[in-house]
Each structure stands twice: as C-alpha cells, then as structure tokens.
Amino acid sequence: MLKREKAVLVAHYYVDPELQELADGTGGCVADSLEMARFGRDHEAQTLVVAGVRFMGETAKILSPNKRILMPDLDATCSLDLGCPIDEFSAFCDAHPDRTVVVYANTSAAVKARADWMVTSSIGLEIVADLHAKGEKILWAPDRHLGSYIQKKTGADMLLWQGSCLVHDEFKGIELDLLRAEYPDARILVHPESPESVVALADVVGSTTQLIDAAVKLDAQRFIVATDLGILHKMRLAAPGKTFIEAPTAGNSATCKSCAHCPWMAMNGLANLADVLERGHNEIHVDAAIGERARLPIDRMLAFAAEHKRRVQASGDLARDTALFSQVGAA
C-alpha cells in the first residue's frame, strides 16, 4: 500500500517493532526526531506517513509544506506538548524579552513559532553551549529535566519551563541503584529527559540514537536502559547477543502510569496505518503563517547540526567516538 500511494514511512524508535520493520523494509526511516525531520525533508516522496506523535507530524509538515503528511492516529500527542500551551508559553516569553528562546522538539508548531531555536536531545547540549559561549541567556521549554541537565553541563543562564515527559519522569533513582547492584557488570544508558537522580547513575547519557550507538560500541554485554522500552527492538537488532534490561519505573510503594512505554506512541499500529493509506485521512495541517515562522528555528538547528557533524567528521573517527561518549561516567 505504501508503494501504491507513493508514500514513505518514517517511524520513531519508540513505536511498535512491526512498524519499525516495515519502515526499514520499504525504504523508509526508523530514527530519532532529528533524523526523522531531515529524512522527511530530503526524501522525494510526496506523501510521508509519520509513525510517532503529533509534533513529529507537524515538524514534517513545516519542513515539507507542499507534501502530504499522514499519521496513523492524530490523537497521538505528547505530555510535553500538552504541558506547554501556546497562550501560557507566549506570556512566559513576553515576561522575559531579553532571553533567547530555545524549545525542545516536543512542542506544538505554535510554540516553535515563538522560538529562536528548536533542538532535539541529540544536539541540544551543543547548541546551548554555543549560545552560552556567545553570552546569551536562555529561556528553555518544556522539559525541566533535560533543561536542568543541559544547564548543569554548560553552565548556561537558563530559565526553565517546568514540563516533563510522562515516561521518563517515572524512572526511579533508588530502584535503579538497587537494580544496578543486582547486575554489577551492566552499563546504564539514560535519556536526559529522566530525573537528575537517574541521570546521576548513568554510564552514558544521550539521545535515542546516541544510546543505541553506545550499546553497539561499548564492550559491556549487559545494559540497563532508562528510556521508552520501544527502543529495545532496535538495540537488540544492532547489538545481537547483548542483554537489555528495562530501568524501573515503580518502587515498592509506587505504581507507574506509562510503565516505560509512551501511551501515545502505542497508538500507532499496522491496522490504523493500513486504514490511513486506504482512506487517505488523518492528514496533518499547519497554518501557513505559523509554519513559516516555526521553520526558522528548525532550520537553524538543522544547519547547526550539519556543521557540527562536518566538524566532528573532519577531526577523525577517534574524535567522533569521543564526542559520542564524552558523557560516559561523567553524569
């Protein structure tokens, strides 16, 4: 059906393994949100099917306004997006006009349109470090854990919106420490949307792609993973023979809401994908004026990321590996 519709499937690491395999097997893309944005922009297909959450579909539409962007379920949203409504965010920005506005990708098109920069977890640290070096003060939204992590690493003057990811906010530092005691040979891989108590125990802190790279390249045979369990499919494919253990999301007296899997990512499936391709509905639309303004901070990020990648590659493989794992043991 993808071939018949001349469509390409772009899937996030957190969606169902069957969708990931379909994307990989049909010339599509399975990636983090930064690579999803680049792939969709550069691919020749005029119809993109985005298996992920709504802000990813909106970002694809912003970068490819003349393409048709479909999603298996338009109600697949994000707790970070929901927790940063445009009216409240605009008031926050208006109250601090002296600050450079940097927003995480997990935001609506309208919020991005108020920003100077958009970042993903794979490039946010480098962008904020660069802005800090230029003497700029930052207004950051929406994830407080990622913002706090970047602030600590860069020393930047950052005013933080107090949002959080439903999944990562539930990882527990005390229980993770107990699990590490059970598996002393395991390396701990942590996404920086996690609480500080969890990040503090990490051997590697990074984006989804960086965590997958670490699983492949580090010598350890066992890993404890503190991010959405959807990523385990890609890790097991990329590092066969290695063991991956989910980090704990509930303690002895606590229960979990997400239990390490985003309920909105779980709304993507083969059945509603087939329905979308058959009926051609669930199309993403972004107001033209908002889309034009929102593209500016996204393009700034993509240009910065391309130049950063060029510099890292020019410095050689050793430097590239050092950059990937600079946070090992340092979090």
Secondary structure, 3 states (H helix, E strand, C coil): CCCCCCEEEEEECCCCHHHHHHHHHCCCEEECHHHHHHHHHHCCCCEEEEECCHHHHHHHHHHCCCCEEECCCCCCCCHHHHCCCHHHHHHHHHCCCCCEEEEECCCCHHHHHCCCEEECCCCHHHHHHHHHHCCCCEEEECEHHHHHHHHHHHCCCEEECCECCCCHHHCCHHHHHHHHHHCCCCEEEECCCCCHHHHCCCCEECCHHHHHHHHHHCCCCEEEEECCHHHHHHHHHHCCCCEEEECCCCCCCCCCCCCCCCCCHHHCCHHHHHHHHHHCCCECCCCHHHHHHHHHHHHHHHHHHHHHHHHHHHCCHHHHHHHHCCCCCCC
